[in-house]
Amino acid sequence: QVQLVESGGGLVQPGGSLRLSCAASGISISISVMGWYRQAPGKQRELVASITSVGSTNYADSVKGRFTISRDNAKNTVYLQMSSLKPEDTAVYYCNGRLIGSVYWGQGTQVTVSS
């Protein structure tokens, strides 16, 4: 059974930083494409960042230069370091894993950027 468990969300002021974690079980992140998505109220879920099994990364234009995706294969955990946060980054952030045609989602963690 595959489980992706996110943590690290919360309330932060504009300009602040947060690090999200996604702990995986039942799937090896080292051979999977892992990603972070987000969904704001009234909007569609969108890709924020992804990382392939060989370490190639991809970012949404809106977060380039501010967010960094990384992984620790030994801990089977994926991270999203978020800096210079803006109110428009407010959303529920979801961890996503893809392997051989199967797609897995975490339950999401709320990130709120507000003064």
C-alpha positions as CSV (number, residue, x, y, z in Angstrom):
1,Q,0.0,0.0,0.0
2,V,1.4,3.3,-1.1
3,Q,1.2,6.3,1.3
4,L,2.4,9.8,0.8
5,V,2.3,11.9,4.0
6,E,2.9,15.7,3.8
7,S,3.9,17.9,6.6
8,G,5.4,21.3,7.2
9,G,2.5,23.6,6.2
10,G,1.3,26.5,8.2
11,L,0.8,30.2,8.4
12,V,3.7,32.4,7.3
13,Q,4.1,36.1,6.6
14,P,4.8,37.4,3.1
15,G,8.5,37.1,2.4
16,G,8.9,34.2,4.8
17,S,9.9,30.6,4.2
18,L,8.6,27.1,4.8
19,R,9.8,23.6,4.0
20,L,7.3,20.9,3.1
21,S,8.1,17.3,3.5
22,C,6.6,14.2,1.9
23,A,7.3,10.9,3.5
24,A,6.7,8.0,1.2
25,S,6.0,4.4,2.0
26,G,5.2,1.5,-0.3
27,I,7.0,3.3,-3.2
28,S,10.6,4.1,-3.8
29,I,11.0,7.7,-4.6
30,S,14.4,7.0,-6.2
31,I,12.8,5.3,-9.2
32,S,9.7,7.5,-9.3
33,V,8.8,10.9,-10.6
34,M,7.8,12.9,-7.6
35,G,6.1,16.3,-7.6
36,W,4.3,18.9,-5.6
37,Y,1.0,20.4,-6.7
38,R,-1.2,23.0,-5.1
39,Q,-4.8,24.0,-5.2
40,A,-6.1,27.4,-4.1
41,P,-9.8,27.9,-3.4
42,G,-11.8,28.1,-6.6
43,K,-8.8,27.2,-8.8
44,Q,-7.6,24.0,-10.5
45,R,-4.8,22.0,-9.0
46,E,-1.5,23.0,-10.6
47,L,2.0,21.6,-10.8
48,V,4.4,23.5,-8.6
49,A,7.6,21.4,-9.0
50,S,8.7,17.9,-10.0
51,I,11.8,15.8,-9.8
52,T,12.6,12.7,-11.9
53,S,14.5,9.6,-10.9
54,V,17.7,11.0,-12.4
55,G,17.3,14.3,-10.5
56,S,15.9,16.5,-13.3
57,T,13.7,19.2,-11.9
58,N,10.9,21.3,-13.4
59,Y,9.1,24.3,-11.9
60,A,6.1,26.4,-12.6
61,D,7.1,29.8,-13.8
62,S,5.4,31.4,-10.8
63,V,7.8,29.7,-8.3
64,K,11.1,29.7,-10.3
65,G,13.9,31.1,-8.2
66,R,11.8,30.9,-5.0
67,F,11.0,27.2,-4.5
68,T,13.4,24.2,-4.6
69,I,12.4,20.6,-4.8
70,S,14.8,17.9,-3.5
71,R,14.7,14.4,-2.3
72,D,16.5,12.2,0.3
73,N,16.5,8.7,-1.1
74,A,17.7,7.2,2.2
75,K,14.8,8.7,4.0
76,N,12.4,8.1,1.1
77,T,11.3,11.7,1.5
78,V,10.8,14.6,-0.9
79,Y,11.0,18.2,0.1
80,L,9.8,21.5,-1.2
81,Q,11.8,24.5,0.2
82,M,9.7,27.6,-0.3
83,S,11.2,31.1,0.1
84,S,10.0,34.6,-0.5
85,L,6.5,33.5,-0.1
86,K,3.7,35.6,-1.5
87,P,0.0,35.7,-0.6
88,E,-0.8,34.1,-4.0
89,D,1.2,31.0,-2.8
90,T,-1.7,30.3,-0.4
91,A,-3.1,26.9,-1.2
92,V,-3.3,23.3,-0.2
93,Y,-0.1,21.6,-1.3
94,Y,-0.2,18.0,-2.4
95,C,2.6,15.5,-2.8
96,N,2.4,13.3,-6.0
97,G,4.2,10.2,-7.0
98,R,4.2,8.5,-10.4
99,L,5.6,5.1,-11.2
100,I,4.9,2.8,-14.2
101,G,1.6,4.4,-15.0
102,S,0.3,4.6,-11.4
103,V,-0.3,7.9,-9.7
104,Y,-0.4,8.5,-6.0
105,W,-1.5,11.5,-3.9
106,G,-1.0,12.6,-0.4
107,Q,-3.7,14.1,1.7
108,G,-2.4,17.7,1.4
109,T,-1.0,20.3,3.7
110,Q,-2.3,23.9,4.0
111,V,0.0,26.8,3.4
112,T,-1.3,30.2,4.2
113,V,0.7,33.3,3.4
114,S,-0.7,36.3,5.2
115,S,0.3,39.3,7.4
